[in-house]
Amino acid sequence: MKIIVNGEPRELPDGASVAQAVAAVTTAASGVAAALNDEVVRRSAWEATELREADRLEVLTAVQGG
């Protein structure tokens, strides 16, 4: 299935979860947030939240700077 991740089309297997999509984008273990179709998805729900064709997922990673 095709979804949009951070504005870019991405092919994922049918039934993929938010957790799988996030793992495809970043290896960061913390400081990551995800929003599916403009709704924040709590980290505890990533595994259980299934993606559908044409969903829009934004994956944000906290960056420290100075």
CHARMM-style PDB file with segment names, atoms N, HN, CA, C and O in Angstrom:
ATOM      1  N   MET     1       0.839  -1.177   0.000  1.00  0.00      PROA
ATOM      2  CA  MET     1       0.000   0.000   0.000  1.00  0.00      PROA
ATOM      3  C   MET     1       0.880   1.234   0.000  1.00  0.00      PROA
ATOM      4  O   MET     1       2.015   1.196   0.475  1.00  0.00      PROA
ATOM      5  N   LYS     2       0.360   2.320  -0.528  1.00  0.00      PROA
ATOM      6  HN  LYS     2      -0.562   2.351  -0.914  1.00  0.00      PROA
ATOM      7  CA  LYS     2       1.090   3.577  -0.553  1.00  0.00      PROA
ATOM      8  C   LYS     2       0.522   4.514   0.505  1.00  0.00      PROA
ATOM      9  O   LYS     2      -0.688   4.715   0.609  1.00  0.00      PROA
ATOM     10  N   ILE     3       1.446   5.083   1.291  1.00  0.00      PROA
ATOM     11  HN  ILE     3       2.429   4.919   1.207  1.00  0.00      PROA
ATOM     12  CA  ILE     3       1.070   6.133   2.227  1.00  0.00      PROA
ATOM     13  C   ILE     3       2.033   7.297   2.016  1.00  0.00      PROA
ATOM     14  O   ILE     3       3.019   7.175   1.289  1.00  0.00      PROA
ATOM     15  N   ILE     4       1.743   8.408   2.648  1.00  0.00      PROA
ATOM     16  HN  ILE     4       0.943   8.507   3.238  1.00  0.00      PROA
ATOM     17  CA  ILE     4       2.616   9.567   2.580  1.00  0.00      PROA
ATOM     18  C   ILE     4       3.280   9.721   3.946  1.00  0.00      PROA
ATOM     19  O   ILE     4       2.596   9.875   4.958  1.00  0.00      PROA
ATOM     20  N   VAL     5       4.604   9.679   3.975  1.00  0.00      PROA
ATOM     21  HN  VAL     5       5.160   9.553   3.153  1.00  0.00      PROA
ATOM     22  CA  VAL     5       5.354   9.841   5.219  1.00  0.00      PROA
ATOM     23  C   VAL     5       6.218  11.091   5.084  1.00  0.00      PROA
ATOM     24  O   VAL     5       7.091  11.170   4.220  1.00  0.00      PROA
ATOM     25  N   ASN     6       5.960  12.056   5.944  1.00  0.00      PROA
ATOM     26  HN  ASN     6       5.251  11.992   6.646  1.00  0.00      PROA
ATOM     27  CA  ASN     6       6.697  13.326   5.911  1.00  0.00      PROA
ATOM     28  C   ASN     6       6.686  13.947   4.514  1.00  0.00      PROA
ATOM     29  O   ASN     6       7.690  14.485   4.047  1.00  0.00      PROA
ATOM     30  N   GLY     7       5.538  13.862   3.865  1.00  0.00      PROA
ATOM     31  HN  GLY     7       4.722  13.425   4.244  1.00  0.00      PROA
ATOM     32  CA  GLY     7       5.356  14.495   2.564  1.00  0.00      PROA
ATOM     33  C   GLY     7       5.856  13.694   1.381  1.00  0.00      PROA
ATOM     34  O   GLY     7       5.730  14.143   0.242  1.00  0.00      PROA
ATOM     35  N   GLU     8       6.420  12.516   1.618  1.00  0.00      PROA
ATOM     36  HN  GLU     8       6.523  12.152   2.543  1.00  0.00      PROA
ATOM     37  CA  GLU     8       6.970  11.687   0.546  1.00  0.00      PROA
ATOM     38  C   GLU     8       6.203  10.373   0.442  1.00  0.00      PROA
ATOM     39  O   GLU     8       5.903   9.756   1.463  1.00  0.00      PROA
ATOM     40  N   PRO     9       5.879   9.934  -0.777  1.00  0.00      PROA
ATOM     41  CA  PRO     9       5.201   8.641  -0.918  1.00  0.00      PROA
ATOM     42  C   PRO     9       6.112   7.499  -0.462  1.00  0.00      PROA
ATOM     43  O   PRO     9       7.319   7.510  -0.702  1.00  0.00      PROA
ATOM     44  N   ARG    10       5.510   6.530   0.192  1.00  0.00      PROA
ATOM     45  HN  ARG    10       4.529   6.521   0.387  1.00  0.00      PROA
ATOM     46  CA  ARG    10       6.277   5.371   0.677  1.00  0.00      PROA
ATOM     47  C   ARG    10       5.401   4.136   0.535  1.00  0.00      PROA
ATOM     48  O   ARG    10       4.208   4.164   0.836  1.00  0.00      PROA
ATOM     49  N   GLU    11       6.007   3.062   0.077  1.00  0.00      PROA
ATOM     50  HN  GLU    11       6.977   3.039  -0.167  1.00  0.00      PROA
ATOM     51  CA  GLU    11       5.311   1.778  -0.087  1.00  0.00      PROA
ATOM     52  C   GLU    11       5.536   0.947   1.170  1.00  0.00      PROA
ATOM     53  O   GLU    11       6.675   0.735   1.584  1.00  0.00      PROA
ATOM     54  N   LEU    12       4.452   0.481   1.774  1.00  0.00      PROA
ATOM     55  HN  LEU    12       3.526   0.654   1.438  1.00  0.00      PROA
ATOM     56  CA  LEU    12       4.522  -0.380   2.954  1.00  0.00      PROA
ATOM     57  C   LEU    12       3.616  -1.586   2.730  1.00  0.00      PROA
ATOM     58  O   LEU    12       2.680  -1.518   1.933  1.00  0.00      PROA
ATOM     59  N   PRO    13       3.887  -2.687   3.426  1.00  0.00      PROA
ATOM     60  CA  PRO    13       3.016  -3.855   3.273  1.00  0.00      PROA
ATOM     61  C   PRO    13       1.627  -3.583   3.838  1.00  0.00      PROA
ATOM     62  O   PRO    13       1.475  -2.802   4.777  1.00  0.00      PROA
ATOM     63  N   ASP    14       0.615  -4.232   3.264  1.00  0.00      PROA
ATOM     64  HN  ASP    14       0.738  -4.866   2.501  1.00  0.00      PROA
ATOM     65  CA  ASP    14      -0.744  -4.098   3.792  1.00  0.00      PROA
ATOM     66  C   ASP    14      -0.747  -4.485   5.261  1.00  0.00      PROA
ATOM     67  O   ASP    14      -0.084  -5.442   5.661  1.00  0.00      PROA
ATOM     68  N   GLY    15      -1.495  -3.737   6.059  1.00  0.00      PROA
ATOM     69  HN  GLY    15      -2.034  -2.960   5.734  1.00  0.00      PROA
ATOM     70  CA  GLY    15      -1.599  -4.022   7.481  1.00  0.00      PROA
ATOM     71  C   GLY    15      -0.450  -3.478   8.311  1.00  0.00      PROA
ATOM     72  O   GLY    15      -0.360  -3.770   9.504  1.00  0.00      PROA
ATOM     73  N   ALA    16       0.435  -2.686   7.699  1.00  0.00      PROA
ATOM     74  HN  ALA    16       0.362  -2.449   6.731  1.00  0.00      PROA
ATOM     75  CA  ALA    16       1.556  -2.114   8.444  1.00  0.00      PROA
ATOM     76  C   ALA    16       1.042  -1.186   9.543  1.00  0.00      PROA
ATOM     77  O   ALA    16      -0.001  -0.547   9.406  1.00  0.00      PROA
ATOM     78  N   SER    17       1.795  -1.132  10.621  1.00  0.00      PROA
ATOM     79  HN  SER    17       2.642  -1.652  10.733  1.00  0.00      PROA
ATOM     80  CA  SER    17       1.411  -0.286  11.750  1.00  0.00      PROA
ATOM     81  C   SER    17       2.202   1.022  11.731  1.00  0.00      PROA
ATOM     82  O   SER    17       3.174   1.178  10.993  1.00  0.00      PROA
ATOM     83  N   VAL    18       1.753   1.945  12.561  1.00  0.00      PROA
ATOM     84  HN  VAL    18       0.964   1.819  13.161  1.00  0.00      PROA
ATOM     85  CA  VAL    18       2.495   3.193  12.723  1.00  0.00      PROA
ATOM     86  C   VAL    18       3.917   2.879  13.189  1.00  0.00      PROA
ATOM     87  O   VAL    18       4.868   3.512  12.730  1.00  0.00      PROA
ATOM     88  N   ALA    19       4.075   1.915  14.091  1.00  0.00      PROA
ATOM     89  HN  ALA    19       3.303   1.401  14.464  1.00  0.00      PROA
ATOM     90  CA  ALA    19       5.408   1.549  14.589  1.00  0.00      PROA
ATOM     91  C   ALA    19       6.318   1.105  13.450  1.00  0.00      PROA
ATOM     92  O   ALA    19       7.493   1.472  13.426  1.00  0.00      PROA
ATOM     93  N   GLN    20       5.807   0.333  12.521  1.00  0.00      PROA
ATOM     94  HN  GLN    20       4.853   0.035  12.540  1.00  0.00      PROA
ATOM     95  CA  GLN    20       6.618  -0.127  11.388  1.00  0.00      PROA
ATOM     96  C   GLN    20       7.022   1.035  10.494  1.00  0.00      PROA
ATOM     97  O   GLN    20       8.156   1.089  10.017  1.00  0.00      PROA
ATOM     98  N   ALA    21       6.108   1.957  10.269  1.00  0.00      PROA
ATOM     99  HN  ALA    21       5.187   1.913  10.657  1.00  0.00      PROA
ATOM    100  CA  ALA    21       6.411   3.106   9.427  1.00  0.00      PROA
ATOM    101  C   ALA    21       7.440   4.009  10.096  1.00  0.00      PROA
ATOM    102  O   ALA    21       8.348   4.512   9.434  1.00  0.00      PROA
ATOM    103  N   VAL    22       7.306   4.216  11.393  1.00  0.00      PROA
ATOM    104  HN  VAL    22       6.568   3.808  11.931  1.00  0.00      PROA
ATOM    105  CA  VAL    22       8.278   5.037  12.119  1.00  0.00      PROA
ATOM    106  C   VAL    22       9.654   4.384  12.054  1.00  0.00      PROA
ATOM    107  O   VAL    22      10.652   5.072  11.840  1.00  0.00      PROA
ATOM    108  N   ALA    23       9.721   3.074  12.235  1.00  0.00      PROA
ATOM    109  HN  ALA    23       8.911   2.515  12.408  1.00  0.00      PROA
ATOM    110  CA  ALA    23      10.997   2.358  12.186  1.00  0.00      PROA
ATOM    111  C   ALA    23      11.648   2.466  10.815  1.00  0.00      PROA
ATOM    112  O   ALA    23      12.874   2.419  10.709  1.00  0.00      PROA
ATOM    113  N   ALA    24      10.849   2.611   9.769  1.00  0.00      PROA
ATOM    114  HN  ALA    24       9.854   2.650   9.855  1.00  0.00      PROA
ATOM    115  CA  ALA    24      11.394   2.748   8.417  1.00  0.00      PROA
ATOM    116  C   ALA    24      11.992   4.133   8.187  1.00  0.00      PROA
ATOM    117  O   ALA    24      12.779   4.326   7.260  1.00  0.00      PROA
ATOM    118  N   VAL    25      11.620   5.094   9.027  1.00  0.00      PROA
ATOM    119  HN  VAL    25      10.980   4.937   9.780  1.00  0.00      PROA
ATOM    120  CA  VAL    25      12.061   6.472   8.850  1.00  0.00      PROA
ATOM    121  C   VAL    25      13.212   6.838   9.779  1.00  0.00      PROA
ATOM    122  O   VAL    25      14.113   7.581   9.388  1.00  0.00      PROA
ATOM    123  N   THR    26      13.188   6.321  11.007  1.00  0.00      PROA
ATOM    124  HN  THR    26      12.456   5.718  11.324  1.00  0.00      PROA
ATOM    125  CA  THR    26      14.214   6.696  11.986  1.00  0.00      PROA
ATOM    126  C   THR    26      14.563   5.523  12.892  1.00  0.00      PROA
ATOM    127  O   THR    26      13.730   4.658  13.161  1.00  0.00      PROA
ATOM    128  N   THR    27      15.788   5.509  13.350  1.00  0.00      PROA
ATOM    129  HN  THR    27      16.465   6.212  13.131  1.00  0.00      PROA
ATOM    130  CA  THR    27      16.218   4.495  14.306  1.00  0.00      PROA
ATOM    131  C   THR    27      16.270   5.062  15.727  1.00  0.00      PROA
ATOM    132  O   THR    27      16.669   4.371  16.664  1.00  0.00      PROA
ATOM    133  N   ALA    28      15.866   6.322  15.877  1.00  0.00      PROA
ATOM    134  HN  ALA    28      15.543   6.883  15.115  1.00  0.00      PROA
ATOM    135  CA  ALA    28      15.887   6.957  17.200  1.00  0.00      PROA
ATOM    136  C   ALA    28      14.976   6.203  18.161  1.00  0.00      PROA
ATOM    137  O   ALA    28      13.840   5.867  17.824  1.00  0.00      PROA
ATOM    138  N   ALA    29      15.486   5.943  19.357  1.00  0.00      PROA
ATOM    139  HN  ALA    29      16.409   6.216  19.631  1.00  0.00      PROA
ATOM    140  CA  ALA    29      14.717   5.196  20.358  1.00  0.00      PROA
ATOM    141  C   ALA    29      13.842   6.108  21.204  1.00  0.00      PROA
ATOM    142  O   ALA    29      12.891   5.645  21.833  1.00  0.00      PROA
ATOM    143  N   SER    30      14.154   7.391  21.225  1.00  0.00      PROA
ATOM    144  HN  SER    30      14.927   7.767  20.714  1.00  0.00      PROA
ATOM    145  CA  SER    30      13.346   8.330  22.007  1.00  0.00      PROA
ATOM    146  C   SER    30      13.288   9.663  21.275  1.00  0.00      PROA
ATOM    147  O   SER    30      14.003   9.882  20.297  1.00  0.00      PROA
ATOM    148  N   GLY    31      12.439  10.535  21.756  1.00  0.00      PROA
ATOM    149  HN  GLY    31      11.858  10.357  22.550  1.00  0.00      PROA
ATOM    150  CA  GLY    31      12.313  11.854  21.137  1.00  0.00      PROA
ATOM    151  C   GLY    31      11.616  11.830  19.798  1.00  0.00      PROA
ATOM    152  O   GLY    31      11.857  12.693  18.953  1.00  0.00      PROA
ATOM    153  N   VAL    32      10.745  10.840  19.592  1.00  0.00      PROA
ATOM    154  HN  VAL    32      10.549  10.140  20.278  1.00  0.00      PROA
ATOM    155  CA  VAL    32      10.035  10.709  18.323  1.00  0.00      PROA
ATOM    156  C   VAL    32       8.539  10.831  18.577  1.00  0.00      PROA
ATOM    157  O   VAL    32       8.017  10.269  19.540  1.00  0.00      PROA
ATOM    158  N   ALA    33       7.851  11.570  17.708  1.00  0.00      PROA
ATOM    159  HN  ALA    33       8.275  12.027  16.926  1.00  0.00      PROA
ATOM    160  CA  ALA    33       6.401  11.698  17.779  1.00  0.00      PROA
ATOM    161  C   ALA    33       5.823  11.366  16.408  1.00  0.00      PROA
ATOM    162  O   ALA    33       6.486  11.536  15.385  1.00  0.00      PROA
ATOM    163  N   ALA    34       4.582  10.890  16.402  1.00  0.00      PROA
ATOM    164  HN  ALA    34       4.044  10.752  17.233  1.00  0.00      PROA
ATOM    165  CA  ALA    34       3.928  10.548  15.137  1.00  0.00      PROA
ATOM    166  C   ALA    34       2.517  11.107  15.114  1.00  0.00      PROA
ATOM    167  O   ALA    34       1.802  11.064  16.116  1.00  0.00      PROA
ATOM    168  N   ALA    35       2.125  11.631  13.962  1.00  0.00      PROA
ATOM    169  HN  ALA    35       2.705  11.665  13.149  1.00  0.00      PROA
ATOM    170  CA  ALA    35       0.770  12.133  13.755  1.00  0.00      PROA
ATOM    171  C   ALA    35       0.211  11.475  12.499  1.00  0.00      PROA
ATOM    172  O   ALA    35       0.819  11.544  11.430  1.00  0.00      PROA
ATOM    173  N   LEU    36      -0.927  10.849  12.631  1.00  0.00      PROA
ATOM    174  HN  LEU    36      -1.420  10.793  13.499  1.00  0.00      PROA
ATOM    175  CA  LEU    36      -1.581  10.164  11.519  1.00  0.00      PROA
ATOM    176  C   LEU    36      -2.796  10.960  11.092  1.00  0.00      PROA
ATOM    177  O   LEU    36      -3.733  11.149  11.868  1.00  0.00      PROA
ATOM    178  N   ASN    37      -2.776  11.426   9.850  1.00  0.00      PROA
ATOM    179  HN  ASN    37      -2.015  11.273   9.220  1.00  0.00      PROA
ATOM    180  CA  ASN    37      -3.874  12.240   9.321  1.00  0.00      PROA
ATOM    181  C   ASN    37      -4.209  13.395  10.262  1.00  0.00      PROA
ATOM    182  O   ASN    37      -5.374  13.649  10.570  1.00  0.00      PROA
ATOM    183  N   ASP    38      -3.160  14.087  10.712  1.00  0.00      PROA
ATOM    184  HN  ASP    38      -2.214  13.880  10.462  1.00  0.00      PROA
ATOM    185  CA  ASP    38      -3.249  15.280  11.563  1.00  0.00      PROA
ATOM    186  C   ASP    38      -3.681  15.010  13.000  1.00  0.00      PROA
ATOM    187  O   ASP    38      -4.037  15.946  13.716  1.00  0.00      PROA
ATOM    188  N   GLU    39      -3.659  13.757  13.436  1.00  0.00      PROA
ATOM    189  HN  GLU    39      -3.370  12.997  12.854  1.00  0.00      PROA
ATOM    190  CA  GLU    39      -3.984  13.398  14.816  1.00  0.00      PROA
ATOM    191  C   GLU    39      -2.775  12.727  15.446  1.00  0.00      PROA
ATOM    192  O   GLU    39      -2.256  11.751  14.905  1.00  0.00      PROA
ATOM    193  N   VAL    40      -2.320  13.243  16.588  1.00  0.00      PROA
ATOM    194  HN  VAL    40      -2.741  14.037  17.027  1.00  0.00      PROA
ATOM    195  CA  VAL    40      -1.177  12.647  17.276  1.00  0.00      PROA
ATOM    196  C   VAL    40      -1.540  11.240  17.729  1.00  0.00      PROA
ATOM    197  O   VAL    40      -2.619  11.006  18.272  1.00  0.00      PROA
ATOM    198  N   VAL    41      -0.624  10.311  17.497  1.00  0.00      PROA
ATOM    199  HN  VAL    41       0.253  10.501  17.056  1.00  0.00      PROA
ATOM    200  CA  VAL    41      -0.801   8.922  17.937  1.00  0.00      PROA
ATOM    201  C   VAL    41       0.158   8.699  19.105  1.00  0.00      PROA
ATOM    202  O   VAL    41       1.371   8.848  18.957  1.00  0.00      PROA
ATOM    203  N   ARG    42      -0.389   8.342  20.259  1.00  0.00      PROA
ATOM    204  HN  ARG    42      -1.375   8.221  20.379  1.00  0.00      PROA
ATOM    205  CA  ARG    42       0.470   8.087  21.416  1.00  0.00      PROA
ATOM    206  C   ARG    42       1.366   6.898  21.138  1.00  0.00      PROA
ATOM    207  O   ARG    42       0.952   5.939  20.487  1.00  0.00      PROA
ATOM    208  N   ARG    43       2.587   6.959  21.629  1.00  0.00      PROA
ATOM    209  HN  ARG    43       2.923   7.738  22.158  1.00  0.00      PROA
ATOM    210  CA  ARG    43       3.564   5.900  21.394  1.00  0.00      PROA
ATOM    211  C   ARG    43       3.010   4.535  21.815  1.00  0.00      PROA
ATOM    212  O   ARG    43       3.283   3.530  21.159  1.00  0.00      PROA
ATOM    213  N   SER    44       2.251   4.493  22.881  1.00  0.00      PROA
ATOM    214  HN  SER    44       2.029   5.310  23.414  1.00  0.00      PROA
ATOM    215  CA  SER    44       1.702   3.227  23.364  1.00  0.00      PROA
ATOM    216  C   SER    44       0.713   2.605  22.374  1.00  0.00      PROA
ATOM    217  O   SER    44       0.391   1.422  22.483  1.00  0.00      PROA
ATOM    218  N   ALA    45       0.233   3.390  21.417  1.00  0.00      PROA
ATOM    219  HN  ALA    45       0.495   4.351  21.328  1.00  0.00      PROA
ATOM    220  CA  ALA    45      -0.732   2.898  20.429  1.00  0.00      PROA
ATOM    221  C   ALA    45      -0.109   2.642  19.056  1.00  0.00      PROA
ATOM    222  O   ALA    45      -0.815   2.226  18.137  1.00  0.00      PROA
ATOM    223  N   TRP    46       1.179   2.878  18.896  1.00  0.00      PROA
ATOM    224  HN  TRP    46       1.752   3.216  19.642  1.00  0.00      PROA
ATOM    225  CA  TRP    46       1.813   2.728  17.582  1.00  0.00      PROA
ATOM    226  C   TRP    46       1.657   1.326  17.020  1.00  0.00      PROA
ATOM    227  O   TRP    46       1.297   1.170  15.854  1.00  0.00      PROA
ATOM    228  N   GLU    47       1.919   0.307  17.821  1.00  0.00      PROA
ATOM    229  HN  GLU    47       2.212   0.434  18.769  1.00  0.00      PROA
ATOM    230  CA  GLU    47       1.843  -1.082  17.336  1.00  0.00      PROA
ATOM    231  C   GLU    47       0.422  -1.454  16.906  1.00  0.00      PROA
ATOM    232  O   GLU    47       0.236  -2.188  15.936  1.00  0.00      PROA
ATOM    233  N   ALA    48      -0.563  -0.953  17.619  1.00  0.00      PROA
ATOM    234  HN  ALA    48      -0.411  -0.357  18.408  1.00  0.00      PROA
ATOM    235  CA  ALA    48      -1.960  -1.332  17.367  1.00  0.00      PROA
ATOM    236  C   ALA    48      -2.638  -0.469  16.310  1.00  0.00      PROA
ATOM    237  O   ALA    48      -3.734  -0.796  15.856  1.00  0.00      PROA
ATOM    238  N   THR    49      -2.001   0.625  15.916  1.00  0.00      PROA
ATOM    239  HN  THR    49      -1.110   0.891  16.285  1.00  0.00      PROA
ATOM    240  CA  THR    49      -2.620   1.533  14.944  1.00  0.00      PROA
ATOM    241  C   THR    49      -2.210   1.125  13.539  1.00  0.00      PROA
ATOM    242  O   THR    49      -1.062   1.304  13.132  1.00  0.00      PROA
ATOM    243  N   GLU    50      -3.162   0.575  12.810  1.00  0.00      PROA
ATOM    244  HN  GLU    50      -4.095   0.430  13.140  1.00  0.00      PROA
ATOM    245  CA  GLU    50      -2.914   0.081  11.452  1.00  0.00      PROA
ATOM    246  C   GLU    50      -3.067   1.211  10.444  1.00  0.00      PROA
ATOM    247  O   GLU    50      -3.975   2.037  10.543  1.00  0.00      PROA
ATOM    248  N   LEU    51      -2.167   1.228   9.483  1.00  0.00      PROA
ATOM    249  HN  LEU    51      -1.430   0.557   9.403  1.00  0.00      PROA
ATOM    250  CA  LEU    51      -2.223   2.229   8.418  1.00  0.00      PROA
ATOM    251  C   LEU    51      -3.099   1.732   7.276  1.00  0.00      PROA
ATOM    252  O   LEU    51      -3.250   0.530   7.057  1.00  0.00      PROA
ATOM    253  N   ARG    52      -3.672   2.693   6.556  1.00  0.00      PROA
ATOM    254  HN  ARG    52      -3.550   3.669   6.734  1.00  0.00      PROA
ATOM    255  CA  ARG    52      -4.511   2.377   5.392  1.00  0.00      PROA
ATOM    256  C   ARG    52      -3.984   3.131   4.171  1.00  0.00      PROA
ATOM    257  O   ARG    52      -3.273   4.128   4.296  1.00  0.00      PROA
ATOM    258  N   GLU    53      -4.339   2.647   3.026  1.00  0.00      PROA
ATOM    259  HN  GLU    53      -4.917   1.837   2.924  1.00  0.00      PROA
ATOM    260  CA  GLU    53      -3.967   3.273   1.756  1.00  0.00      PROA
ATOM    261  C   GLU    53      -4.224   4.777   1.815  1.00  0.00      PROA
ATOM    262  O   GLU    53      -5.289   5.216   2.251  1.00  0.00      PROA
ATOM    263  N   ALA    54      -3.244   5.560   1.375  1.00  0.00      PROA
ATOM    264  HN  ALA    54      -2.379   5.204   1.021  1.00  0.00      PROA
ATOM    265  CA  ALA    54      -3.314   7.021   1.254  1.00  0.00      PROA
ATOM    266  C   ALA    54      -3.294   7.762   2.588  1.00  0.00      PROA
ATOM    267  O   ALA    54      -3.523   8.971   2.614  1.00  0.00      PROA
ATOM    268  N   ASP    55      -3.023   7.066   3.704  1.00  0.00      PROA
ATOM    269  HN  ASP    55      -2.836   6.084   3.683  1.00  0.00      PROA
ATOM    270  CA  ASP    55      -2.862   7.767   4.980  1.00  0.00      PROA
ATOM    271  C   ASP    55      -1.678   8.720   4.887  1.00  0.00      PROA
ATOM    272  O   ASP    55      -0.761   8.524   4.089  1.00  0.00      PROA
ATOM    273  N   ARG    56      -1.718   9.754   5.720  1.00  0.00      PROA
ATOM    274  HN  ARG    56      -2.463   9.914   6.368  1.00  0.00      PROA
ATOM    275  CA  ARG    56      -0.625  10.714   5.805  1.00  0.00      PROA
ATOM    276  C   ARG    56      -0.026  10.618   7.209  1.00  0.00      PROA
ATOM    277  O   ARG    56      -0.718  10.852   8.200  1.00  0.00      PROA
ATOM    278  N   LEU    57       1.243  10.277   7.290  1.00  0.00      PROA
ATOM    279  HN  LEU    57       1.805  10.087   6.485  1.00  0.00      PROA
ATOM    280  CA  LEU    57       1.926  10.133   8.565  1.00  0.00      PROA
ATOM    281  C   LEU    57       3.072  11.127   8.640  1.00  0.00      PROA
ATOM    282  O   LEU    57       3.901  11.207   7.734  1.00  0.00      PROA
ATOM    283  N   GLU    58       3.109  11.873   9.716  1.00  0.00      PROA
ATOM    284  HN  GLU    58       2.435  11.808  10.452  1.00  0.00      PROA
ATOM    285  CA  GLU    58       4.228  12.779   9.981  1.00  0.00      PROA
ATOM    286  C   GLU    58       5.011  12.202  11.148  1.00  0.00      PROA
ATOM    287  O   GLU    58       4.451  11.938  12.212  1.00  0.00      PROA
ATOM    288  N   VAL    59       6.298  12.008  10.948  1.00  0.00      PROA
ATOM    289  HN  VAL    59       6.753  12.223  10.084  1.00  0.00      PROA
ATOM    290  CA  VAL    59       7.184  11.513  11.994  1.00  0.00      PROA
ATOM    291  C   VAL    59       8.159  12.624  12.336  1.00  0.00      PROA
ATOM    292  O   VAL    59       8.919  13.092  11.487  1.00  0.00      PROA
ATOM    293  N   LEU    60       8.123  13.035  13.591  1.00  0.00      PROA
ATOM    294  HN  LEU    60       7.506  12.655  14.280  1.00  0.00      PROA
ATOM    295  CA  LEU    60       8.943  14.152  14.042  1.00  0.00      PROA
ATOM    296  C   LEU    60       9.965  13.659  15.057  1.00  0.00      PROA
ATOM    297  O   LEU    60       9.628  12.894  15.961  1.00  0.00      PROA
ATOM    298  N   THR    61      11.197  14.089  14.910  1.00  0.00      PROA
ATOM    299  HN  THR    61      11.471  14.710  14.176  1.00  0.00      PROA
ATOM    300  CA  THR    61      12.260  13.712  15.824  1.00  0.00      PROA
ATOM    301  C   THR    61      12.795  14.954  16.492  1.00  0.00      PROA
ATOM    302  O   THR    61      13.141  15.927  15.822  1.00  0.00      PROA
ATOM    303  N   ALA    62      12.867  14.929  17.822  1.00  0.00      PROA
ATOM    304  HN  ALA    62      12.586  14.138  18.367  1.00  0.00      PROA
ATOM    305  CA  ALA    62      13.414  16.049  18.572  1.00  0.00      PROA
ATOM    306  C   ALA    62      14.900  16.191  18.265  1.00  0.00      PROA
ATOM    307  O   ALA    62      15.626  15.200  18.193  1.00  0.00      PROA
ATOM    308  N   VAL    63      15.340  17.420  18.087  1.00  0.00      PROA
ATOM    309  HN  VAL    63      14.750  18.226  18.146  1.00  0.00      PROA
ATOM    310  CA  VAL    63      16.730  17.695  17.798  1.00  0.00      PROA
ATOM    311  C   VAL    63      17.245  18.681  18.836  1.00  0.00      PROA
ATOM    312  O   VAL    63      16.615  19.703  19.109  1.00  0.00      PROA
ATOM    313  N   GLN    64      18.385  18.364  19.403  1.00  0.00      PROA
ATOM    314  HN  GLN    64      18.897  17.534  19.182  1.00  0.00      PROA
ATOM    315  CA  GLN    64      18.982  19.235  20.411  1.00  0.00      PROA
ATOM    316  C   GLN    64      20.014  20.123  19.726  1.00  0.00      PROA
ATOM    317  O   GLN    64      20.785  19.667  18.882  1.00  0.00      PROA
ATOM    318  N   GLY    65      20.015  21.363  20.096  1.00  0.00      PROA
ATOM    319  HN  GLY    65      19.389  21.734  20.782  1.00  0.00      PROA
ATOM    320  CA  GLY    65      20.979  22.262  19.474  1.00  0.00      PROA
ATOM    321  C   GLY    65      21.267  23.445  20.374  1.00  0.00      PROA
ATOM    322  O   GLY    65      20.781  23.535  21.501  1.00  0.00      PROA
ATOM    323  N   GLY    66      22.047  24.323  19.857  1.00  0.00      PROA
ATOM    324  HN  GLY    66      22.441  24.250  18.941  1.00  0.00      PROA
ATOM    325  CA  GLY    66      22.392  25.461  20.703  1.00  0.00      PROA
ATOM    326  C   GLY    66      22.818  26.598  19.954  1.00  0.00      PROA
ATOM    327  OT1 GLY    66      23.142  27.634  20.535  1.00  0.00      PROA
TER     328      GLY     66
END
